[in-house]
Amino acid sequence: MSMVQRCSCGQGSSCPSRARQTDPQMDLIHNSGVLVIQHLQSNYKDYHDFLDFMSSVGDPRNIFSLYFPLWFQLSQIVGTKMIWVAVIGDWFNLIFKWILFGQRPYWWVHETLFYQNNSLPQLEQFHITCETGPGSPSGHAMGSSCVWYVMITSALNFTRRLCDSSTQGCQRFGLVWSFLWMAFWIIQISVGISRIFIATHFPHQVILGVLAGILVAEAFEHVPSIHTASLKVYLYTSLFLFSFAVSLYLLLKMIDIDLLWSIPKAKKWCANPDWIHLDTTPFAGLVRNLGALFGLGLAINSQMFIQSCKGKNGYKIRFKLMCVAANLTSLQLYDFIKIPTHTEILFYTLSFCKSAAVPLSVVALIPYCVHLLIGDKERKLD
């Protein structure tokens, strides 16, 4: 089956009726975005594989399966901050999407009355185009910017301590500072272009996502209490985030505002039904993130974590490398666990458990097993 399909109605074809857009200014912004998408798809089609890769780089799910396992062993402070920033950032992204009611290009071109029937623009869809949630702000752009902001600032803080106060030391730090921030913006621009190229976001949604992600990450630079949070704090925070989101959903539903309005549009205008996935719905992301936060709280307050990562082995390079290798290997196996999607309640419950198992394994279970393994070897050598 082709991974690229056309998604427009040409002249003479029968198109379903399109809803009237009531904001002419937004129509102009959306039309400008469509022109950008058409330009990218027409002139940069040969870079599709690279853009597809960059879209995966910005995928919020990679935070838990790749960035977090690597950084937690390098620095537990950075790893912990990364989870908090990712979870809170994605939660704000959900709330913003519910409030802003952002359209997505691949369905907007069919439903707007901005175009005449014989002049509908042609946009191509790809296997990762058909996101089911509202479009503004971009979740990939927001997740990528907030997590990479944490990584870049943490790396700079580390290199700043290594540089002495001499002129040469300051020059070296200046070069490192320039290189890291240049890399940050290259990654964010590439992720943003990839999301525009596949017609799942308009440019202004990507820009808003990047800026919002940076603000969330910067805010957590001034919240040191997350590094000493108890299990009760993790539990209460998870309950608050879930309760607030559900309460907002129910409140708006009572006044006849359907926050799941985007799902029927995605199903209606996606060129291939196989490209619609339940794990891209708004509540799927919420459950996945709360599971990760709760799992981190369980792990970081467990005896397994205290005995392994806080013990004498926790400072050994060999221990850290073994943990990283075991974590990345085990998380690759996690991808083979497919959650059934025929029942939504079952899907959300299992998604929560699977997400909680990731930080629980990375922070506590696997380091504890490595700790026992190293201990057994040392006793045999003695």
C-alpha positions in Angstrom: 0.0 0.0 0.0 1.3 3.4 -0.9 2.6 5.5 1.9 1.6 8.7 0.1 -1.9 9.5 -1.1 -3.7 12.6 -2.5 -6.3 14.1 -0.3 -8.1 16.7 -2.3 -11.2 17.0 -4.5 -10.5 18.0 -8.0 -12.7 19.8 -10.5 -15.7 17.8 -11.4 -15.5 15.4 -8.5 -18.2 15.2 -5.8 -17.0 16.6 -2.5 -18.9 16.3 0.8 -20.3 19.6 2.1 -17.8 21.8 3.9 -18.4 23.7 7.1 -18.3 27.5 6.9 -15.4 29.2 8.6 -16.5 32.2 10.5 -13.1 33.9 11.0 -11.7 35.5 7.8 -8.4 36.3 9.5 -7.8 32.7 10.4 -8.8 31.7 6.9 -6.0 33.9 5.5 -3.5 32.5 8.0 -4.5 29.0 7.1 -4.3 29.7 3.4 -0.8 31.1 3.8 0.1 27.9 5.6 -1.4 25.7 2.8 0.8 27.6 0.3 3.9 26.8 2.5 2.9 23.2 2.7 2.4 23.0 -1.1 5.8 24.6 -1.6 7.5 22.1 0.7 5.8 19.1 -0.8 6.5 20.3 -4.4 10.2 21.2 -3.9 11.5 19.0 -1.1 9.9 15.6 -1.8 13.3 14.0 -2.1 13.9 14.9 1.5 10.9 12.9 2.7 12.9 10.2 4.5 14.9 12.9 6.4 11.8 14.8 7.3 10.1 11.6 8.4 13.0 10.9 10.7 13.0 14.4 12.1 9.3 14.1 12.9 10.1 10.9 14.9 12.8 12.9 16.7 10.1 15.3 17.9 7.7 12.5 18.9 6.9 13.0 22.6 7.0 9.2 23.0 10.7 9.1 22.3 11.2 11.2 25.5 10.4 8.2 27.6 11.9 5.5 25.5 15.2 7.2 24.4 16.1 10.6 26.0 15.1 9.8 29.5 17.0 6.4 29.8 20.1 8.0 28.6 20.0 11.2 30.7 18.9 9.6 33.9 22.1 7.7 34.2 24.2 10.7 33.3 22.4 12.9 35.7 19.4 11.9 37.9 18.5 15.6 38.3 18.3 16.1 34.6 16.4 12.9 34.0 13.8 13.7 36.7 13.4 17.3 35.3 13.0 15.8 31.8 10.0 13.7 32.8 8.3 16.6 34.7 8.8 19.0 31.8 7.6 16.5 29.3 4.5 15.6 31.3 3.5 19.1 32.3 4.3 20.4 28.8 2.1 17.8 27.1 -0.7 18.5 29.6 -0.6 22.2 28.8 -0.5 21.3 25.1 -3.7 19.3 25.6 -5.4 22.2 27.4 -4.3 24.7 24.7 -5.6 22.4 22.0 -9.0 22.1 23.7 -9.2 25.9 24.1 -7.8 27.0 20.7 -9.7 24.6 18.5 -6.9 24.5 16.0 -7.6 23.0 12.5 -5.3 20.7 10.7 -4.4 21.3 7.1 -5.3 17.9 5.8 -9.0 18.3 6.8 -9.2 22.1 6.7 -8.8 22.3 2.9 -11.9 20.2 2.5 -14.2 22.0 5.0 -13.4 25.6 4.5 -15.4 27.8 2.1 -12.3 30.0 1.5 -11.7 28.2 -1.8 -14.0 27.9 -4.8 -15.0 24.3 -5.6 -12.8 24.2 -8.6 -9.7 25.5 -6.9 -9.2 23.3 -3.9 -5.4 22.9 -3.2 -3.9 19.5 -3.4 -2.1 18.3 -0.3 -0.4 15.0 0.1 -0.9 12.8 3.1 1.6 10.4 4.6 1.4 7.5 7.1 2.0 9.9 10.0 -0.3 12.7 8.8 -3.6 11.7 10.3 -3.3 13.0 13.9 -6.7 12.9 15.5 -6.4 15.8 18.0 -6.8 19.5 17.4 -3.8 21.1 15.7 -2.7 24.1 17.8 -0.1 24.2 19.2 2.0 21.4 17.7 2.6 18.7 20.3 5.7 17.4 18.5 7.2 20.9 18.3 6.3 21.7 21.9 7.6 18.3 23.2 10.8 18.6 21.2 11.6 22.2 22.3 10.9 21.7 26.0 13.0 18.5 26.3 15.9 19.7 24.1 15.9 22.9 26.0 16.4 20.9 29.2 19.2 18.9 27.6 21.0 21.9 26.1 20.8 24.0 29.3 22.0 21.0 31.4 24.9 20.4 29.1 25.9 24.1 29.3 25.7 24.0 33.1 28.0 21.0 33.1 30.5 22.6 30.7 30.4 25.9 32.5 31.7 24.1 35.7 34.6 22.5 33.7 35.8 25.8 32.2 38.1 27.9 34.3 37.9 31.7 34.7 40.7 32.4 32.2 40.2 34.0 28.9 40.8 30.8 27.1 38.3 29.0 29.2 35.7 31.6 28.6 36.4 31.3 24.8 36.0 27.6 24.9 32.7 27.9 26.8 31.5 30.5 24.3 32.2 28.1 21.4 30.3 25.3 23.2 27.4 27.7 23.9 27.2 28.8 20.3 27.4 25.2 19.0 24.8 23.8 21.3 22.2 26.5 20.8 22.8 26.3 17.0 22.1 22.6 17.2 19.0 23.3 19.3 17.5 25.6 16.7 18.5 23.4 13.8 16.6 20.5 15.4 13.6 22.6 16.2 13.4 24.1 12.7 13.8 20.6 11.2 11.1 19.1 13.4 8.8 22.0 12.6 9.3 21.8 8.9 8.7 18.0 9.0 5.3 18.5 10.7 4.4 21.2 8.1 5.6 19.0 5.2 3.3 16.1 6.1 0.3 18.5 6.3 -0.6 17.8 9.9 0.2 21.3 11.1 0.1 24.9 9.9 3.3 27.0 10.4 1.9 29.2 13.1 0.9 26.1 15.1 4.5 24.9 15.0 5.9 28.3 16.1 3.5 28.4 19.0 4.5 24.9 20.0 8.2 25.7 20.1 7.7 28.9 22.1 5.3 27.3 24.6 7.8 24.4 25.1 10.6 26.7 25.9 8.5 28.6 28.4 7.5 25.4 30.2 11.1 24.2 30.3 12.4 27.5 31.5 9.8 27.6 34.3 11.1 24.3 35.6 14.6 25.7 35.9 13.1 27.5 38.9 11.3 24.6 40.6 14.0 22.6 42.4 11.4 21.0 44.7 10.7 18.3 42.0 14.0 16.7 42.8 13.0 15.9 46.4 9.3 15.2 45.8 7.7 12.4 47.7 5.4 9.7 46.3 2.5 11.7 47.8 3.5 14.7 45.7 3.6 12.6 42.5 0.3 11.0 43.3 -1.5 14.3 44.1 0.0 15.9 41.0 -1.2 13.1 38.8 -4.6 13.2 40.3 -4.8 17.0 39.9 -3.8 16.9 36.2 -6.2 14.1 35.4 -9.1 15.7 37.4 -8.6 19.1 35.9 -8.6 17.8 32.3 -11.6 15.5 32.8 -13.5 18.3 34.7 -12.8 20.8 31.8 -14.0 18.2 29.3 -17.2 17.5 31.2 -17.9 21.1 31.9 -17.6 22.1 28.2 -19.6 19.1 27.2 -22.4 20.3 29.4 -22.6 23.5 27.4 -22.6 21.5 24.1 -18.9 22.0 23.3 -17.5 18.7 22.1 -13.8 18.6 22.7 -13.4 15.4 20.6 -14.7 17.3 17.5 -11.5 16.6 15.7 -11.7 12.8 15.7 -14.6 12.6 13.2 -12.8 15.0 11.0 -9.6 12.9 11.0 -11.6 9.8 10.3 -13.5 11.5 7.5 -10.6 13.1 5.6 -7.7 10.8 6.2 -6.8 9.2 2.9 -6.1 5.8 4.5 -8.1 4.5 7.4 -5.1 2.5 8.5 -3.3 5.7 9.3 -5.8 6.6 12.1 -4.5 5.4 15.5 -6.2 5.5 18.9 -2.9 6.5 20.6 -3.0 9.9 18.9 -6.3 10.9 20.6 -6.2 13.6 23.3 -7.0 11.3 26.2 -4.4 8.7 25.1 -1.6 11.3 25.5 -3.0 12.4 28.9 -3.1 8.8 30.2 0.4 8.0 28.8 2.0 11.0 30.5 0.3 10.6 33.8 1.4 6.9 33.8 5.0 8.0 33.2 4.8 10.6 36.1 3.3 8.2 38.5 5.8 5.5 37.5 8.7 7.9 38.2 7.2 8.7 41.6 7.0 5.0 42.5 10.5 4.3 41.3 12.4 7.2 42.7 10.9 6.6 46.2 11.5 2.8 46.1 14.1 0.9 48.1 15.4 -0.6 44.8 16.3 2.8 43.6 17.9 3.8 46.9 20.0 0.6 47.2 21.2 0.7 43.5 21.4 4.3 42.2 22.0 5.9 45.6 24.4 3.2 46.8 28.1 2.9 46.1 27.5 1.3 42.7 25.4 4.3 41.6 28.6 6.4 41.1 30.5 3.8 39.1 30.9 4.3 35.3 30.5 0.5 34.7 27.2 0.5 36.6 25.9 3.4 34.6 26.9 2.0 31.2 25.3 -1.4 32.1 22.1 0.3 33.1 21.9 2.4 29.9 22.5 -0.7 27.7 20.0 -2.8 29.6 17.4 0.0 29.7 17.6 0.7 25.9 17.4 -3.0 25.1 14.4 -3.6 27.4 12.6 -0.5 26.1 13.0 -1.8 22.5 11.2 -4.9 23.7 8.4 -2.8 25.2 7.6 -1.7 21.6 6.6 -5.2 20.8 3.8 -5.1 23.4 0.7 -4.2 21.5 -2.2 -2.8 23.4 -5.7 -3.9 22.2 -7.7 -1.0 20.8 -11.2 -2.6 20.5 -12.2 -1.3 24.0 -11.3 2.3 24.9 -11.3 1.8 28.7 -9.1 -1.2 28.4 -6.8 0.6 26.0 -6.4 3.6 28.4 -5.9 1.4 31.4 -3.2 -0.7 29.8 -1.6 2.5 28.3 -1.3 3.9 31.8 0.3 0.7 33.1 2.7 0.4 30.2 3.8 4.0 30.6 4.2 3.6 34.3 6.4 0.5 33.7 8.9 2.5 31.7 10.3 4.8 34.4 9.8 2.1 37.0 12.1 -0.2 35.0 14.6 2.5 34.0 14.9 4.0 37.5 14.4 1.1 39.9 14.0 -2.4 38.5 16.9 -2.6 36.0 19.4 -0.7 38.1 18.6 -2.9 41.0 19.2 -6.1 38.9 22.5 -4.6 37.7 23.4 -3.7 41.3 22.8 -7.3 42.3 24.8 -8.6 39.3 27.8 -6.4 40.1 27.5 -7.4 43.8 27.6 -11.1 43.0 30.6 -10.7 40.7 32.5 -8.7 43.4 31.8 -11.3 46.0 33.0 -14.0 43.8 36.3 -12.1 43.1 36.7 -11.6 46.9 
